[in-house]
Amino acid sequence: MNIMQKQNKPIQNYKYVNLWNIVIILFFCNFIFIDNVYAYLDPGMGSYIFQIIIAVFMGTIYLIKIFWRSIRGNLSKIFKKQERSDKYK
C-alpha cells in the first residue's frame, strides 16, 4: 500500500460516518414532525405488545445463558485483580 492509499482511507470513512449521521437525523425527524395519526388499536393489540415484551425478556435470558461462561470469566478476572492489589498494599 502506498502513501496515497493510506491517506484516502480516513476520508472514505469520514464520508461513511456522515452518511449514517444524516440517515439517523432523518429517521428521528420523521417522529418529531409527525401530524395527527388516525389509527385504530384493537383489543388484540395489548396481547401482541405483551408477547413482544415476553419475547425480549426471554431472548435476553437466553443470551445471558449462552455467554455466561465468558461473562463470569471476565468478571472473575476483574475482581481477582482487585483482590490481589488489596493484599499487597
C-alpha positions as CSV (number, residue, x, y, z in Angstrom):
1,M,0.0,0.0,0.0
2,N,1.5,3.3,-1.0
3,I,1.2,6.7,0.8
4,M,-1.7,7.9,-1.3
5,Q,-3.9,4.9,-0.4
6,K,-3.2,5.3,3.3
7,Q,-4.3,9.0,3.1
8,N,-7.5,8.2,1.3
9,K,-8.9,5.7,3.8
10,P,-9.8,8.2,6.6
11,I,-11.5,10.4,4.1
12,Q,-13.7,7.5,2.9
13,N,-14.6,6.5,6.5
14,Y,-15.4,10.1,7.3
15,K,-17.9,10.2,4.4
16,Y,-19.4,6.9,5.5
17,V,-20.0,8.3,9.1
18,N,-21.6,11.5,7.7
19,L,-24.0,9.4,5.7
20,W,-25.1,7.4,8.8
21,N,-25.5,10.7,10.7
22,I,-27.8,12.0,8.0
23,V,-29.8,8.8,8.0
24,I,-30.2,8.8,11.8
25,I,-31.2,12.5,11.8
26,L,-33.8,11.9,9.1
27,F,-35.2,8.9,11.0
28,F,-35.7,10.9,14.2
29,C,-37.1,13.9,12.3
30,N,-39.8,11.6,10.9
31,F,-41.1,11.1,14.5
32,I,-40.6,14.7,15.7
33,F,-42.6,16.4,12.9
34,I,-45.5,13.9,12.8
35,D,-49.0,15.1,12.3
36,N,-52.1,13.5,13.7
37,V,-52.3,9.8,13.1
38,Y,-55.7,8.2,12.8
39,A,-55.1,4.6,13.8
40,Y,-57.2,2.0,15.5
41,L,-55.8,-0.1,18.2
42,D,-58.0,-3.2,18.5
43,P,-58.2,-5.3,21.8
44,G,-55.7,-7.8,20.4
45,M,-53.0,-5.2,20.3
46,G,-52.5,-5.4,24.1
47,S,-51.7,-9.1,23.9
48,Y,-49.4,-8.6,21.0
49,I,-47.4,-5.9,22.9
50,F,-47.3,-8.3,25.9
51,Q,-45.9,-11.1,23.6
52,I,-43.2,-8.8,22.4
53,I,-42.2,-7.8,25.9
54,I,-42.1,-11.5,27.0
55,A,-40.0,-12.4,23.8
56,V,-37.5,-9.7,24.5
57,F,-37.2,-10.8,28.2
58,M,-36.8,-14.5,27.2
59,G,-34.3,-13.6,24.5
60,T,-32.2,-11.6,26.9
61,I,-32.2,-14.5,29.4
62,Y,-31.2,-16.9,26.6
63,L,-28.3,-14.7,25.5
64,I,-27.1,-14.5,29.1
65,K,-27.3,-18.3,29.3
66,I,-25.2,-18.7,26.1
67,F,-22.5,-16.2,27.1
68,W,-22.5,-16.9,30.9
69,R,-19.0,-18.6,30.9
70,S,-17.4,-15.6,29.2
71,I,-19.3,-13.1,31.4
72,R,-18.3,-15.0,34.5
73,G,-14.7,-15.3,33.3
74,N,-14.4,-11.6,32.6
75,L,-15.9,-10.6,35.9
76,S,-13.7,-13.0,37.9
77,K,-10.6,-11.5,36.2
78,I,-11.7,-8.1,37.2
79,F,-12.4,-9.0,40.8
80,K,-9.3,-11.2,41.2
81,K,-7.1,-8.3,40.1
82,Q,-8.7,-6.0,42.7
83,E,-8.2,-8.6,45.4
84,R,-4.5,-9.1,44.6
85,S,-3.8,-5.4,44.6
86,D,-5.5,-5.1,48.0
87,K,-3.4,-8.0,49.6
88,Y,-0.1,-6.4,48.6
89,K,-0.8,-2.9,49.9
